[in-house]
Structures are given as C-alpha cells and as structure tokens.
Amino acid sequence: MCHMEDILSVYLRPYDERLPQICIDEISKQLVSEKRLPLPVAPGKTECYDYEYERQGVRNIFIANEPLTGRRYLKVTERRTKRDWAEFLREMVDIQYPQAEKIVLVLDNLNIHTLVALYETFAPEEARRIIERVEIHYTPKHGSWLNMAEIELSVLGRQCLDRRIGTEDELKKEVAAWQEDRNSSEKKINWRFTTQDARMKLKHLYPSISQ
C-alpha cells in the first residue's frame, strides 16, 4: 500500500512543465506475414485472410504517456533489454523533454526498469547525468494497473495491433500513425481512483492496527 499511495499522490500533483509526469510501459508484438494475399473487401463481403501465416519474430514497443497533456511517445525496438530501456530513457531526457528540470516517472517493477541499467549501458558520468534528471516512482507488486500507460497500451492494442503486421517497418509506420492521431486529438486520461478510494475499497491490503 505504500507504493500504491505514493503513485496516487503523484497523480494528484498539478501540471508543471518543469516537472512533467510520465508513465512508461512496454508491450510486445508478434510479427506475422501472410502466406497468401488476403481477399479484398467487396460489396457484401468482408476482407478475408487465410488461416496460414508465417511468424517473423517479435518486436518491443515502448510507450511514454503524459496523462496531464494527452501526449504520447512510442518507440519500436528489436528487443526489450536493459540497454534498450536505458537508451529509451536517455531519449526521453535529451530529446522528448530537454527543458524539464526533472521528469517524474511512473514505472512497474520489470527487471529492466532499474537505474543500474544506465551504468551497464553508459559511462558512469553519463549514467549519473540521466539519473539526476529523473524522479522514479514504482508501482507495487501486482499493481501495474496503477500505471496509466497500461490504459494507452490497451487502446493501442485495440486500434492498431489487433491484426497481422508482417515487418518491422510496417509496425513502425502503423505505430507512428497511431501516435500522431492520438496526440492530435489530445485525449487525456481522467484518473479518478484516489488514496481515499484505496483505503476504502482495498482495506484488506492495509495492516490491522490494534489499539
């Protein structure tokens, strides 16, 4: 409950462009190519796909979601390693939010989401520079639902990834198009679950204190 209340307190902070609140997560996508060309849509008929397909490997998609502004940034990577995570974090610091004094990050406890990963990827001076620019808040174990990036990944799955995509280039184009459309609409997340809600609805998670 300590980590849960910490995350909920972050979500209560007012918007401050100097301290942007960013939720980060990732999802994998199996690349699948067609063995036969699908039959196109025709009057009275839907597009038809053959049941046979060929697997073309798996790609990772990082997402950084800023709930208070409705901004999202996604990146497709070949793998999901500590190095990939470290490079994504440096990109957030230097390219996506270069003017921020400190980026407030909400993350789950995946084993790659560690500050040690920065030292395993960059020189110590560079790793320290990046660390000084971030403030990390971890969701509790089994509490990744508290990360608002999961909401965006759910939307991405329904709107973009729920079909066969055969190549990495095609995946990158589709993800970039989804990001542009989603950002242009400036759709924000209306988070309503508060600390008070947690203390009432998840009372069983709190220790019983005897007087």
QUIKA-V926345 format. One record per run of one state. SS is the DSSP state (A for helix, B for strand, O for the rest). FROM is the first residue (numbers start at 0). LEN is the number of residues. If there is no record, write none. Layout:
BEGIN
ss:SS from:FROM len:LEN
ss:SS from:FROM len:LEN
END
This chain:
BEGIN
ss:O from:0 len:1
ss:A from:1 len:10
ss:O from:11 len:5
ss:A from:16 len:3
ss:O from:19 len:1
ss:B from:20 len:14
ss:O from:34 len:4
ss:B from:38 len:1
ss:O from:39 len:2
ss:B from:41 len:1
ss:O from:42 len:2
ss:B from:44 len:1
ss:O from:45 len:2
ss:B from:47 len:1
ss:O from:48 len:4
ss:B from:52 len:14
ss:O from:66 len:4
ss:B from:70 len:7
ss:O from:77 len:4
ss:A from:81 len:15
ss:O from:96 len:6
ss:B from:102 len:5
ss:O from:107 len:8
ss:A from:115 len:6
ss:O from:121 len:2
ss:A from:123 len:8
ss:O from:131 len:2
ss:B from:133 len:5
ss:O from:138 len:5
ss:A from:143 len:3
ss:O from:146 len:2
ss:A from:148 len:11
ss:O from:159 len:8
ss:A from:167 len:17
ss:O from:184 len:10
ss:A from:194 len:7
ss:O from:201 len:1
ss:A from:202 len:3
ss:O from:205 len:6
END
